[in-house]
Amino acid sequence: MSYTVQFINLLAAILLLISFAMLSQRRILSLINLFAWQGLVLSVSTFVVAYSTAQQHLYFSAALTLLLKVLVLPWLLHRLIRKLNVRWDVETLINIPATMLAGIALVIFAFNLAAPISQLAEGITRGLIGIALASVLLSLLMMLTRRKAVTQVVGFLAMENGLFFAATSATHGMPLVVELGIALDVLVATFIFGIFFFQIRETFDSLDITHMEKLKDD
Amino acid sequence: MIDLQLLALLLTPLLGGGLLAVFGSRRWAAELNALMSFLTFAASVALTLRVVEAGPQVAFGEQFFIDQFNVFLVALTAFIAFTTSLFSRPYMRVEQDHGRLSTPMLHLYYSMYQLFTFAMLVALSANNMGIVWVAMEAATLTTVLLVSLYRTPASLEAAWKYFILCGVGIALALFGTILLYFAAERVLGQGGTALLWTHLNEVKGELEPTVLKLAFIFLLVGYGTKIGLVPLHSWLPDAHAEGPTPVSAVLSGLLLNVALCAVMRSKVLVDGSLGTHFAGNLMMGFGLLSVVVAALFLSRQKDIKRMFAYSSIEHMGLITFAFGMGGKVATFAALLHMTVHSLTKSAIFFAVGHAVQKAGTQQMDNIRGMLQISPTVGWGLMLGTFAILGMPPFGVFASEFLIITTAMHDYPWTTPILLIALGMAFAAIFGKVQPMVFGETTAKPLPHPPALLPVFAHLLLVLILGLYMPPYLADWYRQAAALLG
């Protein structure tokens, strides 16, 4: 095993670790910082894959990740929580140990699901697709367990990170036009989420989505 | 030539979005919106004639692809987008007079309406499965602020649910697309062509079955969220009930079809790779479940738009089921049902919109005697209901009849389930619409005359499709069905 492979595996492990940290992080501010770190890890791993496979367009997507997921999106989120005055908010999470156990179960499930695919993968990125799927599912779990609008959105964006990792690790990146399209969608989505935060707070006087569980079929 | 025609089709709504972003507050914004939608429709007709004449074509360095299957959806989408823009002109004015909408909100509405049309047309005509995904996400993004247009607590909740659920769903579809690319890369090599559907279709027999199986599950669950398949449907009734009625009409009549088109494209690839009925079985399962659950929920609805939203879930389930059965007849029936459902359901939403404005409420118990206050709205609602419930001679009857007879032949055990569900839907909807149309009224007349031409134009088309299908149209459906296998 060469050094690059070991390095990418290390980065993948860190990515998974950050996903778990996000799952249990209660402070909104720290959550956004974790999200930025996750983006950084993603960007570095894309860069390493680009270097070791000599895929030119991956350098570009590494730079795009750095710009969008480490700089622009965290900056936007920081700005939003400052304006919304929820910077120091702490979310009450019920039963963190149970959530963590569920997370571990999800990781095992993801590895099993990805096992037949990993066997087909060639070269340096073999086996990483399981980790990518695991971090997607962990972000999904995070969205399910959260009751604040901002943290749900961070979960949504973290899920996008996991998907991006899947794209670079399994396939050496999607075609550039697709990657640009996805980046644009994510950026626009974040803006719209921002608009929503203000609308929600104006209407409900809080960003708790527990106020928004009225529409049901009786 | 095809490049230019496709460019005209796609650029018109994009340009419309830009123009209305600037002029959306003017008095004539509604007319501009209708004009741009008409031009888009004209471009779609030109494109359709071209494809009927010359067969499937690729455009723009193979990034776009038009064949008999998607050109029919393109024409349908552009047509209903145009008629909905006609309907929304008086409807939105009344909403403004009632003080429910302000000028900036209308500005947003007109601009987003055009961009939404653009996103749907790109999603339909893109050859690159990655671009299909990007356009589907864009279609969600353009409509999410429209669902919350009224800024009421309920509409905000509906829009948030729509955004989060469809966001998660579509993320899973992206994972499916990545897996598809992973399988394709091994056959087609790295680079641009490995996501192009036409190339994938040529080598579908060589794609790795285990990967494609997993990819299809993710794609079906992901895009299925947008189709409104049970159990991923919970955003749909809320978004339809709380958004403005023109938005409900295009969501129900068009967006669901576009998502289904993406699923069908994936199904063709998976079938070719696996050589089994795996994808079809999954779709039949989801479809049947949707029909049954929607039929159960129909009778419990109190809100008129919510009820017809559940009816959309039921019909999309039926179409998914028919596509899942596969074979020439079932696919033909599914395509026909897609057409007639879109036409009928948008017509119903137009009539419902006017009825709700007259009665001042969406609660069905308080809407009474529409026939007395406005015979056209009343008959529009009644005939639309007859059509959607599959009464002969409307086209829905023909397609449902074909679907059920095919099911009887290929999968007999599903027939009683389908028939009971359709019967329950009939009892629920008819029982509720009948007192709304007949009897004494409490409703008031409106300041702007309603635009009922679209309602009757749609219903007339559905009637014609039920009575007599022109041979060239039947041929066209048959060709599209042959493409889907």
Interface residues (C-beta under 8 A of the other chain):
Chain A: Q55 L113 P116 I117 L120 A121 I129 L133 V136 L140 M143 A149 Q152 F156 M159 E160 L163 A166 A167 A170 T171 H172 M174 P175 V177 V178 G181 I182 L184 D185 V188 A189 I192 F193 I195 F196 Q199 I200 T203 F204 I209 H211 M212 E213 K214 L215 D217 D218
Chain B: Q63 N128 G130 I131 W133 V134 E137 A138 L141 V144 L145 S148 R151 T152 P153 A154 L156 E157 A158 A159 W160 K161 F163 I164 G167 V168 A171 L174 F175 I178 L179 Y181 F182 E185 R186 Q190 G191 G192 A194 L195 E208 T210 V211 L214 P237 D238 A241 E242 F297 R300 Q301
